[in-house]
């Protein structure tokens, strides 16, 4: 039997061992790589996936270059928020039931504000002349935030001897509409920049400026549809802070900062406006008029007069019962009050006419 010598056995074992070393090393390295693969993949996703995510966010949210965050283009400049308007329309329904009147109000007031702005409409009406059909028609006219129909009952000292009561129902509705605006803003987290306080029955002679042009107006500025300054009456200038002799209650633009003052106008009636006016008051002979409440609410603010580019004063004419469509609604005053609007196309009053804000009304 051929038996290997011990040195031959040792040599063969060493040869086999040496030949296995590369194989064992490859197996070991393969196992090591397989065990590290999940960690590597996770790291790859974190790093490269994060870069992709940053790139996606950069592409969709802005045009800023990541490596130069301070470098902005004109398109990247921060843009002011769209101005938000509340439009309070108050009073007896009167000719607001007419489709042409609705279109006229939309064309003159609402549509311009929607150019770059947001509009919320609040409608507060007297019960007189409102039925289910009228209410349905009004709700279909514009997307209303609020439509309230109610009788105005005396509150506080209204109706007492020696206290003014004329004009209280309209001023009460104005107050309730403005409170409605405040409540809606608080409830919906909406901050109104301006409130347009107007009536149901006005013919407008010019369109309001586009909503996008309202930026930069003074925040203490109250704009009114018909203002007579005291110097225009007396012929004496009293400087830039001109005193107001008369303001209409038919159309007023109120900044957010003055809303609280206007939302308490009816309080004066309820606390008793004396039928004997003080010897000196800002309203003069119009002390008992509802217009005086608008004027007094504006006392702490700059009052501006709305006018067109041609310098024409922004006027409004009250519609009443000038046609059979209006007369068909049973209202006592339709039988006694005369018509004060000619029978003509409403669109003709707006041709080429638009209000412009003058530089004196801007803060910058």
PERAUR-V640016 format. One record per residue. SS is DSSP state (alpha for helix, beta for strand, coil for the rest). OMEGA is omega in whole degrees, -180 to 180 (NA if undefined). Layout:
[[SS	OMEGA] [SS	OMEGA]]
This chain:
[[coil	-176] [coil	-178] [coil	179] [coil	174] [coil	-177] [alpha	-178] [alpha	176] [alpha	178] [alpha	-179] [alpha	-179] [alpha	179] [alpha	179] [alpha	-179] [alpha	-180] [alpha	178] [alpha	-179] [alpha	-179] [alpha	-179] [alpha	180] [alpha	-175] [alpha	179] [alpha	179] [alpha	180] [alpha	-179] [alpha	179] [alpha	178] [alpha	-178] [alpha	-179] [alpha	178] [alpha	179] [alpha	-180] [alpha	180] [alpha	179] [alpha	-180] [alpha	-178] [alpha	-175] [alpha	179] [alpha	-180] [alpha	180] [alpha	179] [alpha	179] [alpha	179] [alpha	179] [alpha	180] [alpha	-177] [alpha	-176] [alpha	-174] [alpha	175] [alpha	178] [alpha	179] [alpha	178] [alpha	-179] [alpha	178] [alpha	-180] [alpha	179] [alpha	-180] [alpha	180] [alpha	-178] [alpha	-173] [alpha	-173] [alpha	180] [coil	177] [coil	-179] [coil	175] [coil	-174] [alpha	-176] [alpha	178] [alpha	-173] [coil	-179] [coil	-176] [coil	-178] [coil	171] [coil	179] [alpha	-179] [alpha	-176] [alpha	-177] [coil	-180] [coil	-180] [coil	178] [coil	-180] [coil	178] [coil	-180] [coil	-178] [beta	-176] [beta	167] [beta	178] [beta	179] [beta	178] [beta	-172] [beta	174] [beta	173] [coil	-171] [coil	178] [alpha	-174] [alpha	177] [alpha	178] [alpha	-178] [coil	-179] [alpha	-179] [alpha	177] [alpha	178] [alpha	179] [alpha	-180] [alpha	179] [alpha	179] [alpha	-177] [alpha	-174] [alpha	-172] [alpha	-170] [alpha	-176] [alpha	178] [alpha	-179] [alpha	-180] [coil	176] [coil	-179] [coil	-179] [coil	177] [beta	-173] [beta	175] [beta	-175] [beta	179] [beta	-175] [beta	179] [beta	-172] [beta	169] [beta	-179] [coil	-175] [coil	177] [coil	-179] [coil	173] [coil	-176] [alpha	-179] [alpha	179] [alpha	-179] [alpha	178] [alpha	179] [alpha	-178] [alpha	179] [alpha	180] [alpha	-177] [alpha	-179] [coil	179] [coil	-174] [beta	171] [beta	-177] [beta	170] [beta	-179] [beta	180] [beta	-175] [beta	170] [coil	177] [coil	177] [coil	178] [coil	175] [coil	178] [coil	-175] [coil	178] [coil	-180] [coil	178] [coil	176] [coil	180] [coil	180] [beta	-180] [coil	176] [coil	-179] [coil	179] [coil	-176] [alpha	-178] [alpha	-179] [alpha	-180] [alpha	176] [alpha	179] [alpha	177] [alpha	179] [alpha	-178] [alpha	179] [alpha	179] [alpha	175] [alpha	177] [alpha	178] [alpha	180] [alpha	-179] [alpha	179] [alpha	179] [alpha	180] [alpha	-177] [alpha	-174] [alpha	-179] [coil	177] [coil	179] [coil	-178] [coil	177] [coil	-179] [beta	174] [beta	176] [beta	-179] [beta	-175] [beta	-177] [beta	-179] [coil	-163] [coil	-176] [beta	168] [beta	-176] [beta	-177] [coil	178] [coil	177] [beta	172] [coil	177] [coil	177] [coil	-177] [alpha	-177] [alpha	-179] [alpha	-176] [coil	178] [coil	174] [coil	176] [beta	179] [coil	-176] [coil	176] [coil	-174] [beta	172] [beta	-180] [beta	-174] [beta	-177] [coil	177] [coil	-179] [beta	170] [beta	179] [beta	-177] [alpha	-180] [alpha	176] [alpha	179] [alpha	-175] [alpha	-178] [coil	-179] [coil	179] [coil	179] [coil	175] [coil	-175] [coil	179] [coil	-173] [coil	178] [coil	-178] [beta	177] [beta	-179] [beta	172] [beta	176] [coil	175] [coil	-174] [coil	-176] [beta	-179] [beta	175] [beta	-172] [beta	174] [beta	-180] [alpha	-176] [alpha	-178] [alpha	-173] [alpha	-179] [alpha	-179] [alpha	-179] [alpha	-178] [coil	178] [coil	-175] [coil	-176] [coil	-180] [alpha	-179] [alpha	176] [alpha	-175] [alpha	175] [coil	178] [coil	169] [coil	-175] [beta	176] [coil	177] [coil	-175] [coil	175] [coil	-177] [coil	177] [coil	176] [coil	-174] [coil	-176] [coil	179] [alpha	-178] [alpha	-178] [alpha	-177] [coil	-176] [coil	-179] [coil	175] [alpha	176] [alpha	-179] [alpha	180] [alpha	175] [alpha	-178] [alpha	-179] [alpha	177] [alpha	-179] [coil	-170] [coil	-177] [coil	-175] [coil	173] [beta	-179] [beta	180] [beta	-179] [beta	177] [coil	178] [beta	-180] [beta	180] [coil	179] [coil	179] [coil	180] [coil	178] [beta	-180] [coil	-176] [coil	173] [beta	178] [beta	-178] [beta	173] [coil	170] [coil	-171] [coil	-172] [coil	179] [coil	-174] [alpha	179] [alpha	179] [alpha	-178] [alpha	-178] [coil	176] [coil	-173] [coil	175] [coil	-176] [alpha	-174] [alpha	176] [alpha	-178] [alpha	-173] [coil	-176] [coil	-177] [coil	173] [coil	176] [coil	176] [coil	179] [coil	178] [coil	-180] [coil	-179] [coil	179] [alpha	-179] [alpha	-177] [alpha	-179] [alpha	-176] [alpha	-175] [coil	175] [coil	-175] [coil	179] [beta	178] [beta	173] [coil	176] [coil	179] [coil	-177] [alpha	-178] [alpha	180] [alpha	-178] [beta	-178] [coil	180] [coil	NA]]
